[in-house]
Amino acid sequence: MRSGGARLLFESLRASAAENARFFSSSSPPSPLSLRLAAASRQILDHSRRLEPALRHLSRSFPRFDLDAGTPGNGYRSLALAARRLVAHAARRSRALATARRQGAPARRGLAGVFPPFGVGAAAAPFSRHAAASFSRHAAELEACAAGLAQLRALLCLAQRLLAENPPGALFPPEDGDEVSDVVLREFSTMRNACFYGRCLGFQFSPSLRPFLQTITIGLVSFGESYRKEDPGLGVAAGSLFTTGKFALDPELRGAEFERQTQHLDVGFWKRFWSLTENELLASLASMAGEPVGLCRALSVPPEPLELPLAADPRLSVTIAPPVAHSGPGPVHMRLLSHRLRQGQDSAALSAVTRSTEWWGGGASSSSSSSPPYVGGAVLGGALHAVGRALGAGLAGGGAGRALPPSPSLLVHFHGGGFVAQTSRSHELYLRAWARDVRAPVLSVDYALAPESPFPRALEECFYAYCWALRHCRHLGSTADRVCLAGDSAGGNLALAVALRAAAVGVRAPAGLVAAYPVTLVRAAASPSRLLTLLDPLLPLGVLCRCLAAYAGSEPGPDADPAPPPPEPARSLLQEIRQGALSWLGALRGGSKRAPEPPREEEEPDDAGDDVSADLLGPAAGRPLAAGEEPYPDEFRPLRTRRGASPPPSFRVPPAPLARSPLVSPLLAPDALLRALPPLHLVACALDPLLDDSVALARRVRALGGSVSLRVVPDLPHGFLSMAPLSAASRRATALCARLIRAVLQGGGAGSGAGSAGSGAPGAGNGAGSAGWGEEWEEPEDTWADAWEDPGNKGPLITPEGWHCVIDLSANRSAAQAPFSQSDCCFRGFQPITSLLLRLSANHVAAPTPLGQSHHSTGALQPITSLITCLSANHVAAPATLSQSHRWTGALQPITSLLQHLSTNHVAALSPFSQSH
């Protein structure tokens, strides 16, 4: 973020928080609610004063950890970005309170005038109850923001300790003498993070994904409340169905329960919850909603030795043994997808290894840990699958008589799921799109899952599947002239390990490798980006540690800390539904009766200034911590849930020797093996706790002279490939991965597609570039969308000088015309401002009612010129969403909404755009 914009953001927050604190502190007589509002506002004011110089100090170190100048991305940047976004969120909440206060407190009489005691005056009582409920919500929002800012201050202190104790330029501490990771794990095990799963849930991500994250969080805590290890799954789902109401209505309760579950529930719970997508009905519906394909077959390959020629001398061969680790020889399960039927895919040899019925489980070695599908769902899902398969074959042009020649390319895919859950069915939605985009068969491997089958079973099956695909490529509809390996998360780790093992064994290496947000260090090592696990709803630290430990074969034992409440006696399914329904109705009627615990009050500082040594470094920043010493300044401590000298078992991954293997942790591979990697394309998320895994690996490969590119996508969480239907940003990132795969299969090197995708900016080095959105992830439009909007509709807080933006839209625009140019606006001598013009689709009927013709500036500056968007009143064709809050800062600060994103269909009754910018 530019320093000017950051300064204005902090000034805006401090101004509104100080005003709120003064108003509610002077309320007479004081009420408990006014005291809560005043205390929360003072804490926000204090934290904002401490955070700004800390962020300014930390920003000086950002470039030292980037891959190169063209790829700004590392965990230190991510922490600063998360802090700024929470500051923007707190600024919105503070200004909303100020607006409500101005509208509901005439004559500045304070809360005594707004909230007389209930029952005093029949006319005043209804208004007072409504106002009291509204201001109580404002108090809860501010308390959550204050708690979040306090915890982010603590994360910045820990980041500074990493910066001081790690070797120069290193994102991870060395394994020998890794005391800083112990400090981080100890602190994380005691720090409160419920605020990040309640009212502040998903503040750091794209706004379009926040409803999905809220749904996932509510479903998870409801499922966890009913979870019992011995339950087959149906009772858990039924019991959790009616408990969602109380968690939806009470964000504080939801956050507290999520915090408890992430610290105490074992890996079996996460395995079962993440495997809900394997349900027959859900999987069939997803298949029908996805891209139609001409072929989708579940394969079961028998465990037979394979003979492959050596890459160095094809006259010699090597024998590839079938997987045998842990459970002995067993079939390897795969799924073959092809957009069009190709020669060989209808062969008898492939039919011999095709499973006769649609497979839903996790493989022979892990099926015991998978939950069976609902009986009714299986029947209905089977029917839907048959319909979808027939429809998809017709749409894709499948048919034996029209089989295409074999493709010269082949994509071998390894799915994610933390090494413990899911199969290719959970990832089929984007795999179908990839099969269409890359025009090659896709073979996805359903490897055995931990903890039943830890390392090396999954790697053995993945490597065997790769070798089997090379040996029998004709049956898959490919000549395998070029083979690309791809995987996400845990699958990215396995793709890297397969490439390393292929180099070690001597068989033919793949043409390239595309890994999305992979884990490259299977160790509970601290890094700046892994500090984000404190606030990430999809990858909390306790869950990450349990998954890594399960794969490394060192799963921690039962917690010594207070366990979750003991399960109630077993009840019938009818009793589960009845009890859940009563809880749900009770939550709807009265909500939770618990009062949220107010955040700890702190004295307001006189002036934080630039004295970073007292606010960020702490007294122990330059030396090892003494026994019992904490890595924070004397006057500051984070909010805690417990105290202890060591983290609980769920936060520890024992240093098993296997975790040091380069096939488990590719980041630890020796130089010779890393040099043997094929061209490597890494796609990481700016706000993903595993960002540093990708950055550190890319830096190592680049330093060794290898071919590597890194794309850092903004605003998206870990696992964005499975979220493509939910947001345009996820779809763009999924398409970016497809373009990288296509470049590998078409013979492009690591430099193919370099730079900022879609921006035309050249990449740096051999292909590195940011994610296709330039610098948006540093200064995203949605972060500023509401941060600079005056709740009182009094215009922008600050209007930049020299703004000139003319949007000239014709009245009639046919569907065949291209979108308007995205670089027709300029900010005086600065760079072109992109994405400021409306993208219109379909037909716009010439109706002459222009919208939003009065755009005025605030203060003594000149009016914003020609910001009149002439839109016709009638827009025909299909429904679409209207995103009204996108700003661009130029070189100064955010201003009014200049980007209105329209898609196909807007009916004549749409509301006008906001007319006071």
Number of C-alpha atoms within 10 A of each C-alpha: 18 13 13 12 18 20 14 17 23 19 16 20 26 24 14 21 30 18 18 23 22 13 19 23 21 16 18 13 12 14 16 9 17 24 19 24 26 25 26 30 29 26 27 31 23 25 24 27 23 24 25 25 19 25 22 16 18 20 15 9 14 17 17 13 21 22 26 18 14 21 26 24 32 30 28 26 26 28 25 23 22 20 24 25 22 22 29 25 22 29 27 23 23 30 24 18 24 20 15 17 20 13 10 20 16 11 8 15 15 22 27 15 17 19 22 17 13 13 12 11 10 9 9 15 16 13 14 21 17 12 19 18 11 13 21 16 13 21 26 21 23 31 27 28 28 30 26 27 26 24 25 24 25 22 24 25 21 26 24 23 24 22 22 15 19 17 12 10 13 17 23 22 19 15 12 6 9 15 16 23 20 18 19 23 21 19 24 20 25 19 18 22 25 26 26 27 28 25 21 22 21 23 21 26 22 20 15 16 21 16 13 15 18 20 12 14 24 26 20 21 25 26 23 22 19 22 22 18 12 7 13 15 22 14 20 20 21 19 27 24 19 20 26 24 21 23 23 22 16 18 26 24 21 26 25 18 23 25 23 18 21 23 22 21 20 21 25 17 18 21 23 22 20 16 22 20 18 26 20 28 23 18 23 25 14 19 24 19 12 18 20 28 27 25 23 22 21 24 25 22 19 13 17 15 13 15 15 19 16 16 17 10 10 12 8 11 15 15 13 18 14 22 25 14 17 13 12 11 14 19 18 25 27 26 22 22 26 27 28 25 28 26 20 20 26 17 13 11 13 18 14 12 17 19 14 12 9 13 17 23 22 25 22 16 20 18 15 12 20 21 21 19 21 15 12 11 16 19 14 15 21 18 14 20 23 14 14 21 20 16 17 23 20 14 15 19 17 23 16 13 8 12 18 16 13 22 20 18 24 29 30 23 28 27 28 27 22 25 28 30 28 27 28 25 26 25 23 22 23 21 26 23 19 26 25 21 15 22 19 27 32 27 28 30 27 27 30 29 28 28 25 19 22 23 23 19 23 24 24 24 26 28 23 24 25 26 20 19 20 21 15 16 23 19 20 29 29 27 18 25 14 19 26 26 30 27 23 29 24 24 29 26 29 34 29 30 24 25 27 23 20 20 21 13 15 17 23 18 23 26 23 27 27 26 29 29 32 28 29 28 25 27 22 22 22 23 28 25 23 27 27 24 21 24 26 24 22 18 22 21 27 26 23 25 24 30 28 28 29 24 27 29 22 21 23 19 11 13 15 10 14 7 13 13 7 7 10 8 6 11 12 11 14 12 14 20 20 15 15 21 19 13 18 21 15 14 20 14 10 10 17 17 8 9 8 15 11 18 18 15 13 14 10 13 12 8 10 18 11 15 14 19 14 17 25 28 23 20 17 15 21 12 10 13 15 9 7 7 10 15 25 24 18 11 10 15 16 20 17 14 13 11 12 11 12 15 19 21 21 27 25 26 24 17 15 13 10 17 24 19 17 21 23 26 22 24 24 18 20 11 12 11 15 24 19 16 24 23 21 24 29 25 26 33 28 33 30 28 31 29 27 33 27 28 25 22 24 24 20 19 21 19 12 13 12 20 22 26 33 33 31 31 29 29 24 25 27 24 19 21 24 18 20 18 15 15 16 14 21 25 18 19 26 22 18 20 22 22 18 28 25 21 19 28 25 14 12 16 23 25 22 19 22 26 28 23 21 13 12 12 15 16 24 18 20 19 24 31 31 30 29 24 19 23 16 18 26 21 20 22 19 22 28 26 21 21 26 26 22 17 19 13 12 13 21 22 19 17 23 19 14 15 19 15 19 17 18 15 16 11 15 14 17 12 13 9 11 11 13 17 13 14 13 15 19 18 18 13 8 9 12 15 17 15 20 25 24 21 17 23 21 18 19 23 16 15 15 12 12 14 17 17 15 15 18 20 23 18 12 7 13 14 18 22 14 15 20 19 19 18 24 19 21 18 24 16 14 11 13 13 11 13 15 17 20 22 25 24 20 19 16 18 22 25 24 27 23 20 19 20 18 17 19 18 19 19 14 12 9 11 8 12 15 15 14 17 23
